[in-house]
Amino acid sequence: MSETHELKFSADFAARVMREVGAITTRRRRVRFAVGVTSVALLIGAVSFGTVQQWVRPAPAQHVPQMVASIQPEIPFSPRRQATLLNIMFPHADAVAEFYDQYGDSQESLEDDAVFFPSAAEVAENDS
């Protein structure tokens, strides 16, 4: 009752298996070699690129100084005219002051000012 079934292999079976194993082993060895060479090449490229980037520095930018405020030293101040902060900040203030001295105190200008710029008390009186 006990029958054993033995598989029958052809005579060249072992040779075919060994050829197939050899081909698979050779293919795996080539893939490992290609992956290794590619990895080393990428590593060398990355290190080279990083090293070159550290050595290469861009030319420093030309900083153009910006003048915030300046006093023109080539225009000397007369002895009677002192250089004050107001004169430096408002160089034409003297001309405006002279204009006011000449035309600002007249009765006519005071009346014009009252028309265009009434005081708060006058506005309150007119509204009531």
TATAQUI-V448503 format. One record per residue. N is the residue number from 1. RES is the residue in one letter. BURIAL is b if it has 24 or more other C-alpha atoms within 12 Angstrom, else e. D_CENTER is the distance of its C-alpha to the mean C-alpha in Angstrom with 1 decimal. Layout:
# TATAQUI-V448503
n:N res:RES burial:BURIAL d_center:D_CENTER
n:N res:RES burial:BURIAL d_center:D_CENTER
This chain:
# TATAQUI-V448503
n:1 res:M burial:e d_center:90.3
n:2 res:S burial:e d_center:87.5
n:3 res:E burial:e d_center:86.3
n:4 res:T burial:e d_center:83.5
n:5 res:H burial:e d_center:81.4
n:6 res:E burial:e d_center:80.2
n:7 res:L burial:e d_center:77.5
n:8 res:K burial:e d_center:78.7
n:9 res:F burial:e d_center:76.2
n:10 res:S burial:e d_center:76.8
n:11 res:A burial:e d_center:77.4
n:12 res:D burial:e d_center:74.1
n:13 res:F burial:e d_center:72.0
n:14 res:A burial:e d_center:70.9
n:15 res:A burial:e d_center:70.0
n:16 res:R burial:e d_center:67.8
n:17 res:V burial:e d_center:66.0
n:18 res:M burial:e d_center:65.4
n:19 res:R burial:e d_center:64.0
n:20 res:E burial:e d_center:61.7
n:21 res:V burial:e d_center:60.5
n:22 res:G burial:e d_center:60.0
n:23 res:A burial:e d_center:57.9
n:24 res:I burial:e d_center:55.7
n:25 res:T burial:e d_center:55.3
n:26 res:T burial:e d_center:54.4
n:27 res:R burial:e d_center:51.8
n:28 res:R burial:e d_center:50.2
n:29 res:R burial:e d_center:50.2
n:30 res:R burial:e d_center:48.4
n:31 res:V burial:e d_center:45.8
n:32 res:R burial:e d_center:45.1
n:33 res:F burial:e d_center:45.0
n:34 res:A burial:e d_center:42.5
n:35 res:V burial:e d_center:40.2
n:36 res:G burial:e d_center:40.5
n:37 res:V burial:e d_center:39.7
n:38 res:T burial:e d_center:36.7
n:39 res:S burial:e d_center:35.3
n:40 res:V burial:e d_center:35.9
n:41 res:A burial:e d_center:34.3
n:42 res:L burial:e d_center:31.1
n:43 res:L burial:e d_center:31.0
n:44 res:I burial:e d_center:31.5
n:45 res:G burial:e d_center:28.8
n:46 res:A burial:e d_center:26.2
n:47 res:V burial:e d_center:27.2
n:48 res:S burial:e d_center:27.2
n:49 res:F burial:e d_center:23.7
n:50 res:G burial:e d_center:22.3
n:51 res:T burial:e d_center:24.3
n:52 res:V burial:e d_center:23.2
n:53 res:Q burial:e d_center:19.5
n:54 res:Q burial:e d_center:20.3
n:55 res:W burial:e d_center:22.2
n:56 res:V burial:e d_center:20.0
n:57 res:R burial:e d_center:17.4
n:58 res:P burial:e d_center:15.3
n:59 res:A burial:e d_center:16.7
n:60 res:P burial:e d_center:15.4
n:61 res:A burial:e d_center:13.6
n:62 res:Q burial:e d_center:16.2
n:63 res:H burial:e d_center:15.7
n:64 res:V burial:e d_center:17.6
n:65 res:P burial:e d_center:19.4
n:66 res:Q burial:e d_center:19.5
n:67 res:M burial:e d_center:22.9
n:68 res:V burial:e d_center:23.2
n:69 res:A burial:e d_center:27.0
n:70 res:S burial:e d_center:29.4
n:71 res:I burial:e d_center:33.2
n:72 res:Q burial:e d_center:34.7
n:73 res:P burial:e d_center:37.0
n:74 res:E burial:e d_center:38.9
n:75 res:I burial:e d_center:40.5
n:76 res:P burial:e d_center:43.0
n:77 res:F burial:e d_center:44.1
n:78 res:S burial:e d_center:47.8
n:79 res:P burial:e d_center:49.6
n:80 res:R burial:e d_center:50.5
n:81 res:R burial:e d_center:47.0
n:82 res:Q burial:e d_center:44.8
n:83 res:A burial:e d_center:41.0
n:84 res:T burial:e d_center:40.0
n:85 res:L burial:e d_center:36.7
n:86 res:L burial:e d_center:37.9
n:87 res:N burial:e d_center:38.7
n:88 res:I burial:e d_center:35.3
n:89 res:M burial:e d_center:33.5
n:90 res:F burial:e d_center:35.9
n:91 res:P burial:e d_center:37.5
n:92 res:H burial:e d_center:39.7
n:93 res:A burial:e d_center:41.1
n:94 res:D burial:e d_center:44.3
n:95 res:A burial:e d_center:45.1
n:96 res:V burial:e d_center:44.6
n:97 res:A burial:e d_center:46.8
n:98 res:E burial:e d_center:49.5
n:99 res:F burial:e d_center:49.4
n:100 res:Y burial:e d_center:50.0
n:101 res:D burial:e d_center:52.7
n:102 res:Q burial:e d_center:54.5
n:103 res:Y burial:e d_center:54.2
n:104 res:G burial:e d_center:52.9
n:105 res:D burial:e d_center:56.1
n:106 res:S burial:e d_center:58.4
n:107 res:Q burial:e d_center:60.2
n:108 res:E burial:e d_center:59.0
n:109 res:S burial:e d_center:55.3
n:110 res:L burial:e d_center:56.1
n:111 res:E burial:e d_center:57.8
n:112 res:D burial:e d_center:54.9
n:113 res:D burial:e d_center:52.5
n:114 res:A burial:e d_center:54.7
n:115 res:V burial:e d_center:54.6
n:116 res:F burial:e d_center:50.9
n:117 res:F burial:e d_center:49.8
n:118 res:P burial:e d_center:52.5
n:119 res:S burial:e d_center:52.4
n:120 res:A burial:e d_center:52.1
n:121 res:A burial:e d_center:55.8
n:122 res:E burial:e d_center:56.9
n:123 res:V burial:e d_center:54.8
n:124 res:A burial:e d_center:56.4
n:125 res:E burial:e d_center:59.8
n:126 res:N burial:e d_center:59.3
n:127 res:D burial:e d_center:58.1
n:128 res:S burial:e d_center:61.2
